């Protein structure tokens, strides 16, 4: 019998409620179910989550005679779900993190509580490893003709030597990847484990990403004709397509795809995470709003005439995202061109920790380190 | 590869990873080597010179030949040669990537055929065809890599480049004072490239060689890269290149506990058949294969058989699988 069933079957006394709460471990994950719990006085309590396919707001039930609220739902093994609770008092709802759950995922909008389904574990390679050599992170500036003066983050691997040639990785929303996807630590660990090539990484950010990332030719031009050549002047880079990778998530994935598409043969490696690859099969009206219009135009054009523009493309997406259909649809399209495509789904949503958790698989496949060659 | 003819090394000992409790000193003692040895740590690349613990583990005096550092000096000092060398390496990398695509597609086809609803006898035939296709791709890859290296050697005659010639002379003098050559593991491609660049096997002719992990792989006639647990999920074993060929007839697979799915019988069988008639030897810590005059005289390791059996405690008998189809295609 589940914990909540045992509680419901017993006496609904304050003492029983205290004992139930004192056991801790909330939310309660048992096999393929999860039970969210909140305790307090309120008119209503709602679970707010971003699992596409389920109602985004679900009401918790109050256990009769107590101020304990609960909601049990299915959660397939391996899932990772971000959520908040809405506490309604005086007719007004207030969104809050789950006070009974210390697991928090941060993002540009603040933070959400996180529930881990059975079998999910936070990867060990996202935590700082004292034994791993640390790369150097810096912030430098470029005076560009396209966008004027822009700063970008720079990662230099710990074993950097001027006599070697390095691949280059361009990261859209790069500063967010550093803040919310632990990307600096991830790079240190993957490189130290020989799983990722020693790589120079450029973290770009845009003050107007919804415009610039939506198939803006100026953005592609800035990256390809100004930023990359600038970094090539600073560091010994591998100037072959196989040595250039461009990546991004959400609109950043659109930017990565459209930039590579506009410069075929320049970026030999792409990592696309939860891309906002909206398209229409008839007409050009989309239900996501005018910000998506240029994306739809680009995707419709690409879908009509898919063409080779790179060599290897890694696509990842969460099964709990509204964009799952668009990303699933992209995979066969990319493969039809002859490009090498790896497509991965995870039971997760449109969030930074989902993108973080896929970095090892994606980056090590696109720009593998020497682990296959090293036998000590 | 530098030399067309076999270079006489009377005794060659291939060992598993040294890990905790290295056994190289015991092997040196067994071979009655008590004098100075030349130590190759080029597989450790920039960490080549950090040799204190390793030298101590040998139990005999050692001189680190510093092949990696010598290579860096050559590449810094001979720009024309370096440009050509880098172009060759890029060519080989590209060939490796394309060969790998063919392997993957062959594997996909093999899988697609294996699940068809046809009679088992036909499927068995098809399985053999798949093995032969892999074998053909492997042989073809080795031949083309060898051709690229041979063409480079012929055009650039590295031994006649002043810097390389100087290093080779220094190495010859160092090795003349050594009783044996000891080759550690590390990055197998980097190690083999440095060994070849300075023609170290020729300089150490007549001396016993003790090598482990990548060092052991490199001395066989085929270097096979493998990892059943790559960070991106799955991969297929691939031939890197011809080895230096002085320990023929085996495929060395170091560190199998960490890198091989030893319980995947079908995979083991397919791999062993693909590599046959070479014997596939999984070499954990403590494993060894001893060659005398290019023949295995004793061994202790784990053999992967063409029946898919993992034979622990293998002591040196060869593999028997042969492939008639392959002989019609390429040898």
Boltz contact constraints between the chains, C-beta under 6 A:
constraints:
  - contact:
      token1: [A, 195]
      token2: [B, 231]
      max_distance: 6.0
  - contact:
      token1: [A, 360]
      token2: [B, 231]
      max_distance: 6.0
  - contact:
      token1: [A, 361]
      token2: [B, 232]
      max_distance: 6.0
  - contact:
      token1: [A, 364]
      token2: [B, 231]
      max_distance: 6.0
  - contact:
      token1: [A, 364]
      token2: [B, 232]
      max_distance: 6.0
  - contact:
      token1: [A, 365]
      token2: [B, 232]
      max_distance: 6.0
  - contact:
      token1: [A, 370]
      token2: [B, 187]
      max_distance: 6.0
  - contact:
      token1: [A, 372]
      token2: [B, 225]
      max_distance: 6.0
  - contact:
      token1: [A, 372]
      token2: [B, 227]
      max_distance: 6.0
  - contact:
      token1: [A, 373]
      token2: [B, 187]
      max_distance: 6.0
  - contact:
      token1: [A, 373]
      token2: [B, 188]
      max_distance: 6.0
  - contact:
      token1: [A, 373]
      token2: [B, 189]
      max_distance: 6.0
  - contact:
      token1: [A, 374]
      token2: [B, 187]
      max_distance: 6.0
  - contact:
      token1: [A, 375]
      token2: [B, 185]
      max_distance: 6.0
  - contact:
      token1: [A, 375]
      token2: [B, 213]
      max_distance: 6.0
  - contact:
      token1: [A, 375]
      token2: [B, 214]
      max_distance: 6.0
  - contact:
      token1: [A, 375]
      token2: [B, 254]
      max_distance: 6.0
  - contact:
      token1: [A, 376]
      token2: [B, 185]
      max_distance: 6.0
  - contact:
      token1: [A, 376]
      token2: [B, 186]
      max_distance: 6.0
  - contact:
      token1: [A, 376]
      token2: [B, 213]
      max_distance: 6.0
